[in-house]
Amino acid sequence: MRWIMVKHWYVTAKHKWWVFWFLLKTCWALFKRGIVHDASKFSKGEAPIFAEVNAKLKSTEYGSPEYYAQLDKLQSALDHHYAHNSHHPEHYEEGLSEMSLLDVIEMLCDWKAAGMRHEDASTEKSIQHNQGRFDYDEAMADKYRQFYTEIK
């Protein structure tokens, strides 16, 4: 019986180590994404346009007609941005369904941070608005809500 317990402890500890290792690798992958996140916004194809419009976006309600009027002015920069940043559903032909889990995590962090620029910041509003925009179901919306709860 003692040998069985020793083996159990060894196998379990080894498993825990590997899980820890892969979680660290995941954290490292997310860390690298954080470093390069939206680097294209510093490019000549995006920076001048974003600089002009971003200040105006701050005072608009997310998803409002005024918000989309400002986005129209950003279209060429957004096209470039989406083409170079895989954390946006617009990067993919099929949208969210083609995104990796790391893309989705970065997207959710991006939504949270972007929402903070608005005076009426609300992750709930963002989830609801984007549910219609990117066609995800209520179960996925609940997972996004849970994510935001877990990273508070």
C-alpha positions as CSV (number, residue, x, y, z in Angstrom):
1,M,0.0,0.0,0.0
2,R,2.8,2.4,0.8
3,W,4.4,2.0,-2.6
4,I,1.0,2.7,-4.3
5,M,0.8,6.0,-2.3
6,V,4.3,7.0,-3.2
7,K,3.6,6.3,-6.9
8,H,0.3,8.2,-6.7
9,W,2.1,11.3,-5.1
10,Y,4.8,11.1,-7.7
11,V,2.5,10.8,-10.7
12,T,0.2,13.6,-9.3
13,A,3.1,15.9,-8.6
14,K,4.5,15.3,-12.1
15,H,1.1,16.1,-13.6
16,K,0.8,19.3,-11.6
17,W,4.3,20.3,-12.7
18,W,3.3,19.9,-16.4
19,V,0.1,21.8,-16.0
20,F,2.0,24.5,-14.3
21,W,4.5,24.5,-17.1
22,F,1.8,24.8,-19.8
23,L,0.1,27.6,-17.8
24,L,3.4,29.5,-17.7
25,K,3.8,29.0,-21.4
26,T,0.3,30.3,-21.9
27,C,1.0,33.3,-19.7
28,W,4.2,34.0,-21.7
29,A,2.3,33.9,-24.9
30,L,-0.2,36.4,-23.5
31,F,2.6,38.5,-22.1
32,K,4.2,38.7,-25.6
33,R,0.8,39.7,-27.1
34,G,0.5,42.4,-24.5
35,I,3.9,43.8,-25.5
36,V,3.1,43.9,-29.3
37,H,-0.7,44.7,-28.9
38,D,-1.8,47.2,-31.4
39,A,1.7,48.1,-32.5
40,S,0.3,48.8,-35.9
41,K,-1.4,51.9,-34.4
42,F,2.0,53.5,-34.4
43,S,2.4,53.0,-38.2
44,K,2.1,55.7,-40.8
45,G,-1.0,53.9,-42.1
46,E,-2.8,54.3,-38.8
47,A,-1.3,56.8,-36.4
48,P,-2.3,60.1,-38.1
49,I,-5.9,58.9,-38.6
50,F,-6.3,57.5,-35.1
51,A,-4.7,60.6,-33.6
52,E,-7.3,62.8,-35.2
53,V,-10.4,60.7,-34.4
54,N,-9.7,59.1,-31.0
55,A,-10.3,62.2,-29.0
56,K,-13.7,62.6,-30.6
57,L,-14.6,58.9,-29.8
58,K,-14.1,59.4,-26.1
59,S,-17.2,61.6,-25.8
60,T,-19.4,59.3,-27.8
61,E,-21.6,56.5,-26.5
62,Y,-20.2,53.1,-27.6
63,G,-22.4,51.8,-30.5
64,S,-24.3,55.0,-31.0
65,P,-24.8,56.6,-34.4
66,E,-22.2,59.3,-33.4
67,Y,-19.8,56.6,-32.5
68,Y,-20.2,54.9,-35.9
69,A,-19.9,58.3,-37.7
70,Q,-16.5,58.7,-36.1
71,L,-15.6,55.1,-37.0
72,D,-16.4,55.9,-40.7
73,K,-13.6,58.5,-40.6
74,L,-11.3,55.8,-39.3
75,Q,-12.1,53.2,-42.0
76,S,-8.8,53.2,-43.9
77,A,-6.9,52.9,-40.6
78,L,-9.3,50.2,-39.3
79,D,-8.9,48.2,-42.5
80,H,-5.1,48.3,-42.0
81,H,-5.5,47.6,-38.3
82,Y,-7.7,44.6,-38.6
83,A,-5.5,43.1,-41.3
84,H,-2.5,43.2,-39.0
85,N,-4.1,42.3,-35.6
86,S,-5.5,38.8,-35.1
87,H,-7.3,39.7,-31.9
88,H,-10.1,41.4,-33.9
89,P,-12.9,39.2,-35.4
90,E,-12.7,41.4,-38.5
91,H,-9.2,39.9,-39.1
92,Y,-10.8,36.7,-40.2
93,E,-13.2,35.9,-43.0
94,E,-15.4,33.9,-40.6
95,G,-14.9,36.2,-37.6
96,L,-14.9,34.8,-34.0
97,S,-15.2,31.2,-35.1
98,E,-11.8,31.3,-36.6
99,M,-10.1,33.0,-33.6
100,S,-7.8,31.1,-31.3
101,L,-8.4,31.1,-27.6
102,L,-5.5,33.5,-27.1
103,D,-7.0,35.8,-29.8
104,V,-10.3,35.8,-27.8
105,I,-8.6,36.5,-24.5
106,E,-6.7,39.4,-26.1
107,M,-9.9,40.6,-27.7
108,L,-11.8,40.6,-24.4
109,C,-8.9,42.5,-22.7
110,D,-9.0,45.0,-25.6
111,W,-12.7,45.5,-25.3
112,K,-12.3,46.2,-21.5
113,A,-9.5,48.7,-22.1
114,A,-11.2,50.3,-25.0
115,G,-14.4,50.8,-23.0
116,M,-12.4,52.6,-20.4
117,R,-11.9,55.5,-22.9
118,H,-15.6,56.2,-22.9
119,E,-17.3,58.2,-20.1
120,D,-20.1,55.6,-19.9
121,A,-17.8,52.5,-19.8
122,S,-19.6,49.3,-19.3
123,T,-18.4,45.7,-20.1
124,E,-22.0,44.6,-20.1
125,K,-22.9,47.2,-22.8
126,S,-19.9,46.0,-24.8
127,I,-20.9,42.4,-24.5
128,Q,-24.5,43.1,-25.5
129,H,-23.5,45.4,-28.4
130,N,-20.8,43.0,-29.7
131,Q,-23.2,40.0,-29.4
132,G,-25.3,41.6,-32.2
133,R,-22.2,42.7,-34.1
134,F,-20.3,39.4,-34.1
135,D,-23.2,37.0,-33.7
136,Y,-22.4,35.0,-30.6
137,D,-25.0,33.3,-28.5
138,E,-26.0,34.0,-24.9
139,A,-23.9,31.1,-23.6
140,M,-20.8,32.7,-25.1
141,A,-21.9,36.1,-23.7
142,D,-22.1,34.6,-20.3
143,K,-18.5,33.2,-20.7
144,Y,-17.3,36.7,-21.5
145,R,-19.1,38.1,-18.5
146,Q,-17.4,35.4,-16.3
147,F,-14.0,36.2,-17.8
148,Y,-14.5,39.9,-16.8
149,T,-15.5,38.8,-13.3
150,E,-12.4,36.6,-13.0
151,I,-10.0,39.3,-14.0
152,K,-11.2,42.1,-11.7
